[in-house]
Amino acid sequence: MTETKEAMQNTIKNLQAKSEYINKLEDKGSKALVLQLGSHTIKLGFANEKAPFTMRPFIAYKKSKTAQNVKTSVEPNNK
């Protein structure tokens, strides 16, 4: 009877230690930023969040005025 009681107490102590360890990991996870770069969406958020923020991967840029006026023709070399 005492062996089973000791085994139960050890099990409880182990579970408490694991619970404390998990709580420490959660505290560390609140500072870790996670990025998942997928082909259709980008997901980002903190490690301890249940649902990350998702967005579509678009690239936008503004054309400069000088790029529109560039000539692409090549003049012949007359020497």
N, C-alpha and C positions, 0 to 999 in steps of 0.2 A: 504493500500500500504506500509506503514512503517513497519507493522508487517511482511510482506513477505520479505521485504528488511533486517530486523533484523534477520529473520530466515535464510536467505541465508548467511549473514555474520557469524552467529554462526556456520552454517554448514561448511563454508570455514575454520574458526578457528579450528574446530574439526578435519577436514581433515589434516590441517597443523600440528596439534599436533600429530596425528597418524603417519604422515609421519616422523616427527622427532623421534618418539618413535621407529619406524621400523629401521631407520638409526642407532640409538643407539644399537639396538639388533644385527644388522649386524656387527657392530664393535666388539661387544662381541663375536659373532659367529666366527670371524676370528681366535680366540685363542682357541676355543673349538674343541677338537679332537673327532671324532665319530668312533666307531668300531661296526661293525655288524658281529657277528660270526654266519654264516649260516652252514648248513650241506654240501653244495657243494662249497661255496666260502666264503672268508673273505673280507669284504669291509671296507676300512678305508679312512679317509680324514677329512678335516676341515669342520665345520658346514656350512660355507658360500659357499662352492664349489658346483657346479651343479652336477658334476659326480665324484663319489669316485673312488679310486684305488681299483681294485679287484685282488684277487690272490687265487689260489687253496690251500687248507689246507693239506700240506704234512708234514710228520715228518721224519727226516733223522737223523741217528746216526752212529757213527763209532764204530765197535766192537773193544774191547781191546784185546791184545794178551793173557792176563792172563785168560780171560773168555773162550778161546778156549781150554786151557789146564786143566780145572777143571774136576776132575773125579766125576762121578755121582753114582758110585757103592758103596754099603755099605758092609763093611767087617764084617763077623760074629764075635761075641764076644765069645772067647774061655776061659772060667773060670772054 
